[in-house]
Every structure is written in C-alpha cells, then in structure tokens.
Amino acid sequence: MSGAQITSGLFFWQRGIRIKDLIGPISAQTWTPATLNMTPLFDGFAIGYDNGNLAFIDFSNFSEVNGQILSAKHIFHDRRHSHTVKKFRLVVQDNGSATYQITVKNNLGYSETQVVTLGTGSGDSLSTILTFDVTGLRIQWTCVMLAGMPGSVIEFAPMFINGGEQRGGNIE
C-alpha cells in the first residue's frame, strides 16, 4: 500500500469457514453448514491510509510479501575475541514446503548465504543445520521467508568458536 498510515485497529470480520480452510477431502467432512463455527479465531487488523486505501490483515492465509527477521549484532558475551560462526540451526514448524534464505555477515561486510527448503505439511517441528564460515567481532544474521509460502520459524541458533583476542584500538 502507498500513502501514510494514519489509523489502525482490531476488527472482527464475520464470515463462514471456507472449503480451503478445512482439512481432508470434502467427502470425509462430517459437518453441515449449521454446525460450522462462524466466529473468527483471530481478530483482524486494519490499517487506514491517508489516500483512502485500507489494508486488512485477517490471518487466513500466508503472507503475500517476503518476510524477514534480522538479528541484532552478536558479540557472544565477549567483545575481545573474534568468533567464527561454523553452523546455524534453523527450526521451523512444518506447515508445508517453504523456502528460507539464511545470511550470516560480519562487521567487515563479508557474508555467506544458504537457501533451504523444508516441509511436507506434517505439522511437526523440523530442524536443519546449515554450514557457514564467517569470522568477526560482531556477527549478524538474517532469515528471509519467501512470499506465499507457509513459513513458520520456531528457533534460530548460530553456533560459533572463539578466535584470538582483539588488542589495541584496531578492529580486525
């Protein structure tokens, strides 16, 4: 949406359950229209713009834009030693096949990126270990989830080893 956001609020959007929201083939359903719950599970969120447009978020589908999580700069509780991120654990909720792009970068601008696709719709939590070799005093990572995919992240864990001590006023 374009324009300045000028108002927002929580709203209920009353509507019935759609066929695509149900699990399993239609022939296996045991419901009738009279037994369907018409109350939304989540509030909707509306954003009003100064140009008259309205954006409504109802949590009934996956994001139509890429999602991104950007970490703070990690010093791993030690500002004097460089650290090398050797591995990165990503744990996701399996809502279906989803692609994740993990980038790890250091304070000098060097970065490495890995792309992984996980999930079959099992509902389980899935864990994968990605291999990196990024050294620096400050390490930052980014996880991008592609638009339209059922991405759902549970945990991030950069795994590191310590390097030599930083001495003096120069940054490695």
HELIX and SHEET records of a PDB file:
HELIX    1   1 ILE A   19  ASP A   21  5                                   3    
HELIX    2   2 ILE A   26  ALA A   28  5                                   3    
HELIX    3   3 PRO A   33  THR A   35  5                                   3    
SHEET    1   A 3 GLN A   5  PHE A  11  0                                        
SHEET    2   A 3 GLY A  44  TYR A  49 -1                                        
SHEET    3   A 3 LEU A  54  ILE A  57 -1                                        
SHEET    1   B 4 GLY A  67  LEU A  70  0                                        
SHEET    2   B 4 ILE A 139  MET A 145 -1                                        
SHEET    3   B 4 ALA A  98  ASN A 106 -1                                        
SHEET    4   B 4 SER A 111  LEU A 118 -1                                        
SHEET    1   C 3 SER A 125  GLY A 136  0                                        
SHEET    2   C 3 HIS A  81  GLN A  93 -1                                        
SHEET    3   C 3 VAL A 153  GLU A 165 -1                                        
END                                                                             
